[in-house]
Amino acid sequence: MELVPRLHAEEIRGLFAPPPWGEEVPLSAFCMTSKGEWDKFRHIDMDKESTIIEALKSSSSKRKGRVDADKTAVLNAWHRVDCRTREALRRSFPSDVVTGYEECIRAFIEESGDGDVLMLRVQDPFHRLLLHGVSEFYDLVSVTEMQLEGTESLKTTRVKKKKASSVELPNITLCQFLKMAKEGIW
């Protein structure tokens, strides 16, 4: 003797349908796209899937673990530069002025002692801003002073090393960094 009468196909479907019971199931994102695009994704072998996931995890951990020392040094140097000066350096990057200042300051760092001072006479305010930016990039102190010579007032920028820090030249120059940033490599 049966306790439950036989069920029709509609009743059976209602029993096994996901909540809310008996209603139509909403379409998934896979059903809404062309099936050919997702077939490779839906029918991937489980072993292949696990090797792909492991490969992705290991490559991301390698990228996190392997930090380029030159890249870190240049980024630290770039963050020392004032934000206004950074914008000015980005705008005027291809100029020979920035390149000239950088060559002069790099030579000063390599050849000078601790108490030495580099004096540059730069009259244009924008060029002085660029000079201060290059000095900040190389972790130097730069101060502009006005000197009176006769009836003319000349502005002289004095660049010197900081007392407590040892200045190390990054392998990547400021101009190289700006070029890479402009090209999207950085």
N, C-alpha and C positions, 0 to 999 in steps of 0.2 A: 504494500500500500504506500502510495506517495503522499508525503506531507505537503509538498509544494506542487502546484499544477505546472505544466509545461509553460515556458516563457516563449514569447514571440521574439523575432529578431530585433524589433524596436526596443523591447523591454531589456533584452540582454545588452544592447548597445548603451542604454541609459545607465545600467549598473556599472559598466566599466569606463564610462566617460569621466574625464577629470572634473574637479569642481569648477564652476557650479554645475551640479549634476544635471545631466541631460541636455545642457545647452551646447551650441556649436563651439568648437575650439578655435580661438583666434589664430590667424595665419602667422607663421613665423617669418623671420626676415629671409630665411632660405627659400621659402615658397614664393616670396614676392619678387625675387630676382630670377634671372635666367638660370636654369638648373645646371647648365654646362659650366658656368663659372665656379660653382660651389662643389661640383662632384669630386674634384681632387681633394678638397678640404674635408668633405663629409666621409669619404671612403678611404681615408689614410690608414695604413697599417699601424697598429698600436706600438710596435717596436720602432718603426720609423719615427713616429710621433715623439717617443721618449728620447731617441737620439737627437732629434732636432731641438727639443726643449733643452736638453743637457748642453748641446753645442751653443745655444743662445745664452744660457746661464754662464758658461765658462768664458765666452767671449766678452760678456759684459763685466765679469769680474776681472778679466785681464785688463780691460780698459780702465776700470776703477783703480786697480792696483798699480798699473804702469803709468805714472805721471811723469811727463817729460820735465826734467829739471830746467832746461832752457825756457820752456813755455811758462813754467811757474815763475821763474825769475823775471821774465818780461812782463807778465801780468801783474806781479807785485810792483814792479817799477811803474807800470802804467797807472795803477791805482793810487800811487803817491801824487800824481799830477792832479792839480785842481780841476774841477769839472768844467769851468769856463775855458780854461787853457786847453783841456782835452778837445773841446769842440773847435777851438781855434786851430789846433794842430791837425784835426781831421779835415777842416776846410782848406787849409793852406798846404796840405801835405806835399804835393808834387813840387813845391817850390825849392829853389836852390838855397834859400835862406835857412830853412830848417836843416838841410843837409850840411851846410857850412857851419852852423852852430854846433851841430852834433860832432862833426869832425874835430872842431876846435876843442870842445869839451872832452872828447875821448882822448885826444892828445894830451890835454892838461892833466887828466887823471893818471895816465900812464907815466908821464914824465915828471910830475911835480912831487914835492914833499908835503908834509902835513901842514906847515905854516904858509905855504905859497898861496898867492891870490892871482886869479886871472881877471884882468881888467879889460872890458870891452866898451867902446863908446857907441851906443846905439841910440839914435835920436827918435826914430819912429816908434810910437807907443805900441803898435801892433807887433812890430819886430821884437820889442822888449818883452812883450807877453810871451812870444814864441821862445825867446831865449830863457825866460824863467821856467817855461814848461820843460824844455830840454834839460835844464839844471835839476828840476824836481825829478825827472825821469831817472837821472843818474845819481839821485840822492845827495845833491850838493846844495849849499846855501847860496842864494843869489840876492843881492841887495842893490837897488838902483839909487844913486846919489846925484844930486845936482851940484855942479861946480861952476863957479863964475870965473870966466876968463875974459877980462876986459868988460865989454858990454854984452858979451854972449854968455848964455847959460848952456852948459853942456851936461848931458846926462851920461854918467858912467855906471856901468853895471859891474859890480865886484862879485866874482864867483869863487867860492872856496869850499874845501872839504869840511864836513861836520867833524866836530872834535871826537866824539865817542865812536863813530862808525868807521868801518873799513870799507872803502868803496871798491866793489868788484864790478868789472864791466860785464854786462850780459853778452852772451854770444850773438844774440839777435839784436840788431840796432833798432832804434826808434823808427827810422825810415823803413826798414824791412818790416817791422811790426805793422806800421800804418799801411804799407802796401798790401800785406797779407790780409789785413782787416778789410781793406777796401775791395779786394778781390773775392772776399768771402771764404778764404782759406781758414781763417782763425775761428 
